[in-house]
């Protein structure tokens, strides 16, 4: 799909992560898989939208309300940084939890949810527009707590 869009001179970005896959027959291989399966980011003009959704393999455009959703360039650059310089891996979409702000490193200023895997601290960064998350390793000194998410309680 990415190649089809590039042939139409559209800028694309497919964030990938590397993982090691083990098959039952004992074969091991390093793979590059999409960080957000089913999503390919593309810069598409209003004029090109219809042609893009008519391409084989395109299910649709991410939309909020009745209009396609544009992800800000800054968020795409953060994704590029996470993919290029950090070990970003897919993570289940999360909406609530302990919120932290990354205060140092290439993702400084980003908010996320602090998680722990074995002895490593990780921050889950959520992109609400596409309901996807990614997780990056961080040092404890690189994060600080933020205000907890407030949820409304109805009686």
N, C-alpha and C positions, 0 to 999 in steps of 0.2 A: 504494500500500500504506500509506504513511504516513497518508493521509486516512482510510482504513478503520479504522486503529487509533485515530486521534483521535476518530472517530465513536463508538468504544466507550469513550471517556473514558480512554484509556491515554496516558501521557506518552511521547513519542517524540523521537528525535534522529537526524537524517540529516545526517552531516557531508558538506559539499560542498566542492569546489575549483573554481576558475575556470580555464579554459584557452581558448586561441584555436585554433579548428579551421579548417583550410584544405581545402576540397573541390576535386576535380579540375577543376571548371568555373570555378574562380577565386573563388568566393564564400568570404568569411571571416566568421566569427561567434564571439563570445565565448559560451562555454557554462558552465553550472554543472553539474558531474557529481559523482556520489557519490565520496567519498574512498576508500571501501571497497566496490566494486561487489558487490552481492548481500547487503549487510548493512544493516539498519536497527536501531538500538538502541531498545528499548522497555522500560518498566517494567511487567512482567506478573506478576500474582499467581499462586500455584499454582492457584487456582480458574479463572483465565482462560486458562491455557496451552492446554488442549484446544481452546477456541474460537479461539484465535489460529492454531494450526497447521492448523485446518480452513478458514481463509480462503483464497480463490483467490490464488495467487501466493506463498504462504508455503511454502517448501520444508521448513523445520524450524527448530529452535532450536539455537544453538551449545551443544554439550555436551562435558563432560569426564567420564570414567567413564560412568556411565549416567544422569547427572542434568544438567539444563540448567545452564549456567554463568552465574553472575552476575558482571558486571564491576563492580568497586567504584565508588561514586559519585565518588571522587577521580580515578579514571582517566577517567571521562566528563567531568569538569570540565576536566582537562588537554586532552582532545580539543576541547572547546568553545573553550578558550583558543587552542589551535593554529589552529583554523579561523577564529575571530573576529579574532585579532590578528596572526597570522603567515601567511606564504605557504606553507601546508602543501600538499603535493602527494603523490599516491600514489607508492609505492616498492615494488619487489619485496621480498617477505618475506626477511629475513636472520636468520641464527641466530649466525653467527660473524663475527669481524673485530675491528678495533681499537675497544675500548670507551672511551667518554668519559662524563663527567658534565657536564651543563650547570650552571654555577655562578652565572649572572646572567640576569636577564630573567624573563619570565613562566613559563618552563619550568624554572626553577632547581630542582635536585635530581633531575631526570630523567636516566636513563642512556640511552645510545644508542651507535650506531656512527658513527664519523667518516668522512665521504666528502668528495670534492672534485669540483666540477663547474666546469671552466674555472678562474677565479680565486676562486670562492666556496667557503667551507667550509660544509658541511651536516652535520647529525646525523640519522641514521635512528633513529627511536624505534619500537620493536617492541611490539606488544600480542600476547603469546604466546597468550592465551586464544582469539583468533580467527585466529591465524596471519596477521596483516596488519601492515604497517609504513607509516609516513609519514615524509617528509623535510622538515626545516625549515632555513632558512638561519641561520647563527650567526656571530658574530664570534669570531676566534681567542681573544680575551681572555675569552670567555664559557664556554669549555670547559676541562676539565682531564682528563688521562688517569686511568683507573681501572685496577684490576687486570685483566690479560688473562684471557679465558675459558679455563679449564683443561679440556682434553678428555682422556679416558682412552684410552690406547693399549694395545691387546692384541697380544701376540706369538703 
